[in-house]
Amino acid sequence: MNQPKPLKPNSGLGTAPVYFTAISTILGAILFLRFGFATGTLGFWGTIGIIILGHLITIPTALAISEIATNKRVEGGGEYFIISRSFGLKIGSTIGITLYFSQAISIAFYIIAFTEAFAPFFDWFHTQYGYELPRQVISVPAVITLALVILYKGVNSGMKILYIVNILLLVALGLFFMGGPIESVSDPTQLPGNNFGFFNNDKFFILFAICFPAFTGMTAGVGLSGDLKNPGKSIPLGTMGGTLTGLIVYILVVWKLSVSASQADLISDQLIMSRIALAGPIIIPIGLAACTFSSALGSILVAPRTLQAVAMDKSLPIGRINTFLAKGKGETKEPFNATVVSSIIAVFFVLMGSIDLVAEIISMFFLFTYGSLCLISFLNHFGSPPSYRPRFKSKWFLSLGGFLLSVWVMFMISPLYTILATILIVVIYLLIEHYNKDQKGVVDIFRGALFQLSRHLRVFMQKSQSTIENEEWRPSAICISPNSFERDKVLELMKWISHQHGFGTYFHFIEGYYGKQTFHEAQEVCRQLIDLQKGDKSALYIDTMISPSYTSAIAQVIQAPSISGMENNMVVFEYDKQHPEELLRIVDNINLVKAGDYDICIFAGSSYPIRNRNDIHVWLRPADEKNTNLMILLGYIIMAHPDWKKSQIKIFAFSTTDESESVKRNLEERIAVGRLPITLTNIEIVVLAEGRFFSDAVTQYSKHAGLTIIGFPDEISKNEPMEFFTKFDSVGDVLFINSSQHKEIN
């Protein structure tokens, strides 16, 4: 099995790189290029709504990351490492691959935005030479230059550039806030500050999709986890600091835009900030270039590390690709090959050139990742595993809210994109699962939460037992047998009972005293039986019971609590008709079981294979009044299993000639009131000829039935029980039933 392992040694970076990587990505392209358009289109309060909604997703995610990062050492791979070590490598790799693509595409997104800083140059060139240069003449060389810097200078050189960029960004924002209102060029009749009286909700989610990448920068610093000296400290401080700083700056920028320019200018001029700021035509393009280049820098530092971490876990389908992408350079294992691949992907999307289209693609993948991170935090809160002891703690309702909001916003942006993204993720997961069958998968991620849910439900069911007793009956059956591997018909019977309407627990009986040897034997037997049930979609619960005698084992089993949360109410015995001596131990324990008011079923297995294409026959006698409804109900419950889909229930009722019509009417009324799927043609009144016995009629009509259900009286242990049960040896499989009390068919 591929065990999670340390990804690479860290290079000793502190909290500042996390903060500055986050803040330079947060205060980036969208802030300079799209917030003016959003403010003019949605109004001040609409744009504030985008900021608030975005942070209702990103703040719980930042808290979740901070929480998970302080629970265990976060190594290389950032968000991927957190997800994979929480959800397992299959889920982690699936989300990690989608996260990687969103990070790699982000490089292109920021480079495309970086090119917009050169808009004055493109305008001059068009005016001077009458030819409009494509933006790619700058964007493609820019992404190649950036890649070469990282490839040959490494992460530390990237950090030096990052600090310079943040200084330029601070200066640009300072001069912007120092600027004053401007006159409208697009519409002289409009005055600055006319952006407060409207809220255009029709385009809210379209603009949210375009603007959301502005908020995703808060996790950019997490990708440096493998290069941090103390990730458990630096990630929470840097991430939360960057997120809160970004929130404050966004609100102030939207307010400044709203009071400084008219709605018409905000919509028509994507670089409106350059007209508002002091020395704006110079400083805003420089600030835009600085922040977008730094954002691209942050993405090109983070994306290859995510890809390298996935490859080092050997999660990609082809082994050689894992080896190639996992290879690092130098003592700190710089992701050289992964950076080359990421740069090629970035160049491809740079050639697309559409900033809004790329922004929407990024938003969908980031929303999925953020929802996953919030879900991890919530499941850890709800599941309460003892190993989950983070030094920084969020609240479960914040994590749950972040997850639900992420899913909701994805559908509000584009149901089609959401469905396509989900299909893509499912396909990736299936591919990874095919090549990594031994890794932790979907079933395991909810284990802790399901444990807690089961625990709370069982306690609730126990407290509500008094009201449950007055509700409709359903079987909660237990069966104990030492013959699990010699004959499996009773296992099939228990699966039929527990398939849809009932619950079932099967115990394999091991005769002996509890000790180390019998304990290990019981574990092995239980594992084998569970493995046998895996392919059957069985709802039957399997366990073992070690006891010195069959009687003591039954006494233990009937006192054991049911996993269903409701009390066990039925005991199923089994014996082989070819070994009638097995009946003795069953008959000897009937009174023991009846002391607990259990319904009793005795399954008599024949030498014939299971014939579930044939019908289920239910035989009713006047003496079976207390058993009648249970026999009919149990036939209906068994029939609900797919094994019996080609069969029917047939009811045979004994009667004297004078009473036959009233008996049939009574049965028809019971079936009609109970809405049971038994046609009237499947009800037959049997009148015994003189000198014939009940067993003769059963043999005549039910010799080839798939299953025959017969009632037996309470006093069976006193009235030659062996003789009664063995009378039906010529019939196939028989289920004898004794009801502890009359059951209602509602």
Secondary structure, DSSP 4 states (H G I P E B T S, - for coil): ------------B-HHHHHHHHHHHHSSHHHHHTHHHHHHHHHHHHHHHHHHHHHHHHHHHHHHHHHHHTTS---TTTHHHHHHHHH-HHHHHHHHHHHHHHHHHHHHHHHHHHHHTTHHHHHHHHHHHS----THHHHHHHHHHHHHHHHHHHHHHHHHHHHHHHHHHHHHHHHHHH------SS-TT--TT--SS---GGGHHHHHHHHGGGTGGGGGGGGGGGGBS-HHHHHHHHHHHHHHHHHHHHHHHHHHHHHHS-HHHHHH-TTTHHHHSTTHHHHHHHHHHHHHHHHHHHHHHHHHHHHHHHHHTT-SSSHHHHHHHH--BTTTTB-HHHHHHHHHHHHHHHHH--HHHHHHHHHHHHHHHHHHHHHHHHHHHHH--TT---SS---HHHHHHHHHHHHHHHHHH-HHHHHHHHHHHHHHHHHHHHH-TTS--HHHHTHHHHHHHHHHHHHHHHHTHHHHTTS----EEEEEES-TTT--HHHHHHHHHHTTT-EEEEEEEEES--SHHHHHHHHHHHHHHHHHHGGGT---EEEEEEESSHHHHHHHHHHSPPTTSSPP-EEEEEEETT-GGGHHHHHHTHHHHHTTT-EEEEEEE-SSPP-TTS-EEEEE-GGGHHHHHHHHHHHHHHHTSGGGTT--EEEEEE--TTTHHHHHHHHHHHHHHHT-S--GGGEEEE-PPTT--HHHHHHHHHTT-SEEEEE--GGGGGS-HHHHHHTTTTSSSEEEEE-SSPPP--
